[in-house]
Amino acid sequence: MFKFFLRWIDSWSTTQTSETNESDTFKTYKDTKIQWLRILPFIFLHIACLAVFWVGVSWFAVAFMLFFYFIRMFAITAFFHRYLSHKTFQTSRPVQFIFVLIGTMSAQRGPLWWAAHHRYHHRFTDTEHDPHSSEHGFWYSHIGWFLNEQNFTTRKEVIKDWIKCPELVWLDRFSLPVVLLTALSIYGLGEWLAVAYPSLGTSGLQLLVWGFVVSTVLLIHATLCINSLAHLYGSRDFETNDNSRNNLFLSIITLGEGWHNNHHYYAGSTRQGFFWWQIDITYYILKMMSFLGLIWAIKPVPERVYDAHKTQIQNLKMNANKIQSEKS
């Protein structure tokens, strides 16, 4: 029983078999056995959303919910994804730690766990080895894949470049305590505001429910939609060997991650909205951070990517003209 609860507190407390057997590294990712006891915190988080009917609502609680959603989504998209997973820009260790810590507050497990599984996703996108392949159906690609035993551990063999940073290892190991401390801090903030600024109409429980619980559930599912919906609905500006799609709505709620077909065609760019009309809020913020010297070495979209898009458009027009001429 002690070892069971220890796995909640320290995600590295169990042996990772995938490191000892190389053949297991590329095994089929279709484990449908849900670890119900292990995911109790995840279940309770969703049930706790019903508390909004008990704690009521205030403008400040909703504003805090949106703010905390925004800053954590930015940390996930910019630092978990574009930085840790793909190394599309560089930054200092202090800035790295601050934003990875904020991302860890999102309750999407540890930063190294996140980056490792995403690197597998790109290596085997929409194949039997992809942890959340769209070929396994919507529910599995959206949520089922990370509820099983197979995907609980951090696959260290994929993120050896980041294991050298002890602060990242610490955040990965103790991601759940970080989340719990975040929730406790938000409750404390709400209690203080209730006394210091009663005109805001909030309280500890109200701010906890709206600012942490509801905000976190929305954040989790918005992120997961990139694994599921972004491989089902949207346009394809580039020919890729997967089902990735570009989706404006998903781009808005994830600050730019919805340009998923772009990203799968060329993952080495900091920018995912390759064209000016493709809204990529994360990139805009990163660009401003580069002006301030907080990050640097932003990787651009290569000209060959735009050339490939032009060629594809030309081919589509030629095919359309050919079909039209055949009909006439």
N, C-alpha and C positions, 0 to 999 in steps of 0.2 A: 504494500500500500504506500509506503514511504517513497519507493522508486516511482510509483505511478504519479504521485503529486509532484515529485521532483522534476518530472518531465515537463510539467506546466511551468515551473519556475525557471528551470535551466534546460533549454532545448537541446543542449549538447551533452546532457547527462547520460544519454544512451549511445551505444556503439553504432556507428554508421557502416552498414555492411557494404554499401556501394563502393567504398574505397578499397575494400579488400578483394573484391571480385570484379575485375574490369568488365566481364561479360554482362554483369548486372546493370552496368552504367547505361547500356543501350537496349535494355529489355523493353517489351511492350508496356506502355503506360495505360493499362486498362484494369485498374483495381477498383471495383465497385463496392467493396466492403467498407461501410462508413464506421468510423471509430466514434461511437456515440458518446462515450464517457470523456474522451479527449476533447470533444468539441462542445462540451457543456457551456463554457464561457461564451462561445459564438452563439449558441441557442439562447442563452439568457439575455444577451445583448439585444437580440431581435424582439424577444418578449417584452423587454423593458421599454420598448417604444410605446407600448400601450399606456404607460404612465403619464403621457401627455394629457390624458383626460382627467387625471388626478391633480397634477401640478399646475394646470392652467397654462396661459401663454402671455408673454409680454413682448413689446417691440424689441427690448434689449436682448431677450433670450433668443429671438429669431435672428437678430443681427449678429449675435455672437456665434450662433450656429453656422451662419453663412460664412463668417470670417474664418472660423476654425476649419470649416470644410475647405475653403479656398487655400489657406496657407498649407494645409496638409496635402491637398491634392497637388499643389505646386512642388512640395518636397518629394512626393512620390514620382511625379512625371519627370521632374528635372534631375533629381539626385538618385533615387532608386533606379529609374529607368535610363535616362540619357547619360548619366554620369557613371553609376556603379555597373550597370549592365553593358553599356556600349562605349564608355569613355570618350564621349564626344566633346568634352571640354575639360579643362584642368582648374583646380582651385587649391586653396591652402588647407592644411589640416584643421585649423579652427573652424573655417566656414564649412568644410566637409562634415565635421562632427555636428555642428549646430543644425544643419538641414537634414542630415540623416537621422538625428535625434527626433526632429519634428516628424519626419516620415515614419519613424518607429511608433510614434504616438497614434498612428492611423489604425492600429490593430490589424495590420496585414502581415503579421509575423515579422521575423527579423530581416534586416536589410540584405544580408548575405544570402539568406534563404530565398528572398525575393529575386535577387539578381541571378542566382544560380539557376533557378527554375526558368527564368526568362531566357537565359542563354540557351538552355535546352530547347525551349520553344522555337527559337530562331534556327537552331541547328537542324531540327526535325519538324518544321512547321507542317501541321495537318497530316502527319504520318502516324503510324502506330507507336512511334517513340516520343511523340510530342506529349508532354504532361497534360495539356488541355486541348487536344486536337478537336477541331470542329467536326471531324468525321465520327466522333463518338456521340454526337447529339448535343442539343443546346444545353440541357441541364448539367450534363457532365462537364462540358467545356466552361460553363459559367460558375458552377459551385461544387459539383461532385468530386472533381479532381483533387482538391486540397483537403477533403474531409477523410481521405483514406490513409492507411498506414504507410503506403509506399511513398507518399509525397510529404510526410511530416518532417523528415530530417533535412538538414542543410547539406547539399551535395558539394562537399568541400573541394572535390577534384576539379570543379568548374570555376571556382573563385579563389584559386591559389594566389592571385595577384593582390587580393584584398585581405587575406588572412594575416598578412604582415602588419596590418594596422590593428593593434590591440583594442583600441576604442571601438572599432567596428565589430570585432569579435564579441566584445562585451555587450554591445547593443543587440547583436544577433542572439546571444545566449539568453539574455534577460529581457526579451522584448515584452513579455506579458507583465512583469513587474513595472516596466516603464509605462505601459498602458494603464495599469491600476493606479499608479501614482499620478498620472495625468488626470484621471477621473476624480481622484481625491482632491487634487489641486483646484479643479474647476468647481467642485462642491464648496471648497473653502472660499474661493473667490465670490461665489454667489452669496454665501452667508455674510461675508464682509460687506458686500454691496448692499445687502438688505438693511444693514445697520448704518453704514456710512452714507448711502445714497438711496433712501427708501423711495424716492420719486421714480426710480427706474422700474419699480414694481416687480422685481425679481427676487429669487431666494436661492439657497443652496441646492435644493432638490430640483427646482425649475431649471436652473442653469445646467445642472448635471444631466437632466433628461434631454433638454433641447440642445445644449451646447456640446455635449459629449455623445450621448446615446444615439439620438436621431441623426446628428451630424456624421457620426462614425458609420452607421448603417448605410446612409446614403453614399458616403465616400467609398465604402467597400464595394457596393454593387455597381457604382459608376465605373470603378476600376475594372471589375470583373466583366463588365459589358464589352470591354475591348477584346477579351478572350473569346467571348461568345457572339454578341451581335455584330461586332466589327469583322467577323468572318462569315456573316450571313447576309447583311443588308448594306447597300451602298454601291458606289461606282468603283470602277477599276481603271485608273489612269495609266497603269503599267501592267504588263504581262508578267506574272510571277507564278511559281510552281506551288501555289497555295490558294486558299480561298479569301485572302485578305481584301477588305473593302475600305473605301474612304467614305466617312459618314459625318456630315456637318453637325448634326445634333450631338453625337458622341464627342466631337471635337470641342463643342462648347462646354459640356458638363465635365470634361476631363482636361480642359485647358490646352487642347491641341493634340491629344493622343488619338483622336478619331481619324486622323489622316493615316490610316493603318496600312493601306495599300502602298502609299508612298514609302512608309517606313520599312515595309518588308522588301520593297524593291532596292532601297538603299538605306541601311540602318546606321551608317557611319556618320550621318549628319546630325548636328545639334538641332537643326530645324526640321520639323516634320510636315508643316504646311509649306510645301515646296514653292507654291505660287502666291502672289501678293493677296489674292482673294481668299486664300485658305487660312482662316483664323487660327493662330497658334500662340495663345497667350503666354504659355510657358517660355517660348522662344523670345517673345518680346521682353519678358522680365529678365531672362538670362542675358539678353543683349544689353539691357540697362545695367545689370550687375557687372558686365564686362567694362562698361564705361567708367564704373566706380573702382575698377581694379579688384573686385571680389572674385571674379573668375577670368580665365583667359584661354587662349588657344581654342576658340570656338571653331568647330569643323564645319565648313560650308557644304552646300550641295554642289557636287562636281558638274561641270558643264555637260559632260557626257550623259548625265541623267536627263537634262533638258533636251538634249539631242535625241535621246531614245524616245522621249514623249512626243516630240515633233514627228519622228518617223512613224510612231504608232498612229498618230492622228492622220497623217498622210495615207497610210495603208487603209485605215478605216474609210476615208473619203474615196479612195480608189475602188474599194470593194463595194461601197454604196453606189458609186457611178456605174460599176460593172453590172450590178443587180438591176439598176434602173434601165440600163441600155438593153439588157436581156428581156426585160418585161415589155419594153417598147418595140 
